[in-house]
């Protein structure tokens, strides 16, 4: 696919197997759909003659045979990757399995032929709202409202989502400095008009954002102005707007590497925001489905970060920060042996040393290299003690004490657990562990 011309059907035969065997993997799905887009020159309608019947897919949906739906849909998309009925069926199957990001990717393709399609927008809105992506859901309901001329359901759902957004999002919109500044500027402008400041020739003072918007409009290839504009949106916690600006920067600059990496960083922040909302909703509702959504979003984030930091570590082989970030994600994914050499190198970073040693120690412990893990934990204690990160210091003490106890090195275990309890008397189960160790030593 890196070549200008290649055999689309041959590539499809491989990508189809990837999608069928791992339907939740959005990396596979993205490549699968991209190949078909190229095959049909992105014409939004697929093959001119499409004899593929949708009857089997509809029957599988009716029976809720979701595995069969995903198989039939993937095969049917070969002749038209923008087929709305097939894409919505695949999205419904993904929803049943909790493959949330794949669900949204299918729906994105379903919207491509007609972004104003009321039925598809309604489907998108319901999916997005279920995932806590309220702003995007509201946008979809707004398009439904426009398409159906004041649809009652759309108006009701917009109102409900505005309320849900207020409850679900943790930041306080009305107290943000940016909000106060905008309100102050608006009040000053209204005051000037009321006092007769308007004259036949008005001079307007542009805000910093307006100045940057004008700069990128006048010079679309000025990447730095895009970056500054994105930073303003980030400062105001408008991550969606920042992502939109950086997408434009990538397109206008022909795929500028810095712009792509900045966009990746924003996407990570957006996913973290979604996780925060999902976790809050899960805690508030106590529903298993809500907790499963939060867990799925965390897995999706780690998968995305693995892709991002793997590319960066290959791109910048001497960048220890990229190696550290990749090592952490590999550890989270359970790829301990792959993480070990990366974290070993990252331990050379002065500002990451204690963190890297703790991560490395956990990987070594998981692979039953207990003595090496103990050495890492003890070094992490020394490193963390010289920083202002109290939580890191406590965690290093805890892991040192627990592993030392497991190795029956009770002197070391008592030393570190005692030091931990001096820092935090209620830390996890440190107190009963220490009591047990003292009891063992007393009997010995």
N, C-alpha and C positions, 0 to 999 in steps of 0.2 A: 504493500500500500504506500510505501515511500516513493515508489516510482511514478512517473507521470502517466504511463500507460501500463496496464497489466490485465490479466484475465480475471474479471470480476467474479465469474461463476466459480472458478477454481478457488479463489480466496473465500467465497461464500461457503463452499463445502467445508472448509476448516472452521470458520467462525460460527457456522450453524451448530457444529458439535460443541463448541465452547459454551454457547448460549443454552443449549439443551442440557448440558451437564452441570452448569452453574448459573441458573437463571437469575440469581440475585446479584451477580457480578456486573456492575454498571460499566466497568472497563471493557468487558467483552461485548456487552450490549451496544455500547457507543460505537465500537469498531464495526460491529455487525451492521448497524443501521447506516453508518457512514459509507461503507462499501456499497450498499444498495443505492444510496443517494447518488454516488458517483456513477454507478451503472446506468441510471436513468437521467443523468445530467441534471439532477435536482429539479425535475419537471413537476413534482408534486402530484403526479397521477400514475406513475409506474409504466408498465407495458401498455402499448396501444391496444393490444388484444389480450384481454385477461379473462380466461375461462375458469379461473379458480372458484369453486363453489364455497359458500360460507356455511352451508347446511351442517356439516359435521362439527364446526366450531360452535354454532348455536346450540346444537344438541348437547355437546359437552358442557357448555355453560349451564344449560337447563338442569343437567344432572349434577352440576357442581363437581365435575371431574376436572379439577384444576390442573393436574399434571398433564392430562390430555389436551386441555386448552392451550397451555404453554407450548406443547409440542406442535400442535396443528397451526397455531398462530405463527410461530417462528418459520415453519415451512411455507405458509401462505404468503408471508411478507416478501418472499423472493420475487413475486410478480408485481407487487405494489407495496412498498414500505410506508405509504401514507394512507393505506386503507383504514378508514375510521372504525368500521365495525370490528375488524380484526385487532386493531391496536387497543380499542376499549376493552375487548374481551381479554386480551393479554394483561392489561392493567388491572382488571377485576381479579384475575387469577393471582397476580402478584400481591394484591391487597389481602387475598385470602391467606397467603403464606407469610405475610408480613415483610415482603420485599419492597419496602417503601420507595427507595430511590429508583429502582427499576420500574415501579409503577408510574412514577412521575415522568420517567424517560419515554415510556410508551405514549403517555398522554401528550407530551410535548410534540411528538410526531403527529399525533391525531389532530392537533391544533394547526399544524403547519399549512395544510391546504386552505383552510378558512379560519383565521384567528378569531372571527366573530361568531362562529358556530355556537348557538345557544346551548345545544345538548352537550357538546364536548366541554364547553366552559363550565356548565353545571357539574359535570363529572369531575373536572379538575378542581373546582371550588370545594366540593365535598371531600376530595382526597386531601387537598392542602389543609383544610380546616382540621381534619382528623390528625394531621401531623403537626399542628400548632403553627403553621405558616400562614398567619392571619392576613398579613398585608397582601400576599399573592392571592389568597382566597377571595378577599374583598375585590381585588381587581377583576377576577373571573366573574364574580356575581355582578359587578358593574357592567361587564360586557353582556351578560344575560339580560340585565335590565334594559340596556340600550337596544338589544336585538328584539326583545319581546314587548317593547313599549310599556314600561312601568309594571313589570311582572311582580305580583304580590310576594311570591316566595323570595325572589331576589332581594327586594327591598327589606323584607323581614330578616333575611340572613345577613345582609350587610349590617343592619343594626345590631344583631346578636353578636356578630364577629367583632364589631367595634367594642362592645362590652367585654367580650372574651379577651380581646387584645389588651385592654386596660388592666384586666385582672391577671392575665398570664405573663405579661412582659414585666420584668423586674425593675427596669429603670423608671424613674419618676420624670415623666415628660415635662410637666409644668415647672420643674425646678432646675432644669438644665440651663447652664449659662448661655448656651446658644439661643434657647427659647426666650430667655429674658432679654438678650441683646436684640432679637428680632422684634419683640414687643416694644422695647424702648425706641428702636428706630422707627417703627410704625407710628408710635405715639408722637414722636418728634415731627414726623412728616405731616401728620394730621394737624398738629398744632400750627405748623407753618402755613398750611393751606387756610386754616381757620383765621389766622391773623392777616390774611391777605398777602401771603408771601408769593402767591402765584402771579406771575407777570406774563406779558405777551411772549417773551422769550425765556423759557425756563431752563435752568441748568440742573441736571440731575447728578447726584453723587452716587456712583456705583458701589455696591457692596463688594467685599473681596471675592465672594463667589461669582457675582455678576462680571467682575473684571476678568476672572479666570475663564468663565464661560465664553466671554467675548474673545479672549486670547486664543482659545482652542478653535473657535469658529473662524477666526481670521487666519490662523495657521494650524490646520488640522494635524500636521506632523510634529508639532511641538510637544513632545512626550512629557517634558518636565512640567508643563502647565497642567496636563492631565493628572499628573501625580499630585500636584498641589491641590487641585480641585478635589481629587479623591480624599486627600488628607482632611480637607474641610468637612466633607461628608462623614468621615470616620469620627472626627471630633464631636460631631453632632449625633453620633450613633445612627447614622443613616447608611447602613451597610449595603442595602440594596442599590441605593444611588451611587455609592462608591464603586460597586461591582459594574454598574452600567457604564460609568465613566471609563473604567479600566478596560472593559470590553471594547469600547470605542478606541482607546489608545492602542490596543493590540491590533485592531483592524486597520487603523490609520497609519500605523508604523510598520505594517507588513510583518507583524509577529515579533516585535521587539522583545528580547529576552527579559529585560528588566520589567517591562509591562506585564508579561505573562506571569512572572514570579510574584509581582505585587497582586495580581488578580488571584493567584492561588492562595496567597496569605489572606485576602479578603474572604474567599470562599471558606477557608478554615474558620474564620471568625463567625461567618454566617451560620455554619453548621454548629458551632459551639453555642450560638444564640438559640438555635432550634432545640438543642439538647437541654439548655437551661429551662426553656418554656415547657418542654415535654416532661422534664423531671418535676417541675412545680405542679403540673397538672396531675402527674402520677401520684404525687404525695397528697394533693388535695382530694383526689377522687378515690384513691385506694384500689382502683380497678387493675386487674392483671393485664388487660389489653393496653392500658396506658403505660404500665411499667415495661411491657414488651416493646412498645414503640420507642421508649427512651433507650432501652438496651440496643434495639436495632439501629437507632440513630448514632449511638456511640460506636457500634461496629462499622457503620458506614463511614463515619469520620476517620476511624483508624485506617480503614482500607484506602480512603482518599489520601490521607497523610503518608501512608506507605508509598503510594505511587509518586507523590510529590517529592518526598525526601530521598527516595531511591534515585530519582532522576537527578536531583541536585548533587547527591554524593558522587554520582558518576560524572556529572558535569564539572564539579569542582573537587577533584580527588584529594586536595590538601585542606579542604574546609572541614575542620574538626567539629564545628557546630552542626553541619549537615550530617555528619556521621553520628553524632550524639542523638539528634532528632530521629534519624532512621533507626538507630539501635533501640531507642525507647519504644517506637512503634512495633518493631519486630518482637520485643519482649512482651508487649501487650497482646500481640497476635499469637504468642506461644512459640515463636521461632527462636528459642533461646540460644541454640548453637550458632545461628547466623548473627545474632546480636552481640555475642561475646567479643569477637575481634573489633567490631566497631566501637563498642563501649570501652574497650581497653585503650584504644587510641584516643577516644574522647576524654579519658581521665587525665590527659595532658593539658586540657583546658583549665586555666586557673580558676575561672569563674564557674566552671561546671564540674570541678574535680569531685567534690563530695557527692553531688547528684549522680555523676557517672559511676562512681564507685558503688553506690547503693544499688543502682540498676544492674551493674555488672555482678555484684554479689548475689542478687536474686537469681540471675541467669545461671551462675555457677552452682548455686544451691539447688536449683531445679534440675540441673544435670548431674547432681550428686557429687560435685567437686567441693566437698564441705570445707576442707582446710583452706582452699583458695578463697572460698566465699567468706570465711571467717576473717581472713586477712583483709579482704576488701571492706568489710563492715567496720573493722577496727580503724583502718585508714580513713574511712568516711567519718567516724566519730571525731578523729583528730582534725580533719578538715572542716567539718561542720561547726566545731567548737570555736573556730576563729571567725565565723561569719555571724551575721545578725539574724540568720534564718533559724529561729528556735524550733519550728516544726521539723525541719530537716535534722537538727541535732537530736531531737527526741526520737525520731524514727531510726536514726543510726544506732542510738543506744538500745532501743527496743530490739532491733534485729540482731545486734551483737549479743544481747543477753539471752534471747530465745535460742539462737543457734548454739551458743556456748553451752546452754543447758542441755540441748539435744546431743551435744558431743561429750557430755558429762564433765565439762570443764566448769565446775561449780563456782570456783573462785572468780573467774572472769564473768560468769553469768550474774553472780550476786553483785559484783562491782558495778556493772552497767545498769542492771535493773534498779539498784539503789540510787544511782545517779539520776536515772530517768524519773523515779518517783519524787526525788528532790525537786526536779523541774516541774513535774505535773503529777500530783498524787492520784489523779483519777485516770491516768493514761491506760486505755484499753484494759487488758487483763494482766497488767504488769504486777500489781499487788499480789493477787493469788499465785502467780508464777513464782514470785520471790518467796512467799510463804512456803510453797512446796519445796523449793530449793533448800531453804533453811531447815525444813523438817528432815529432808534427806541427809543433809550434812550432820544434823544433830544425831540421827540414828546411826550414821556411819562412825 
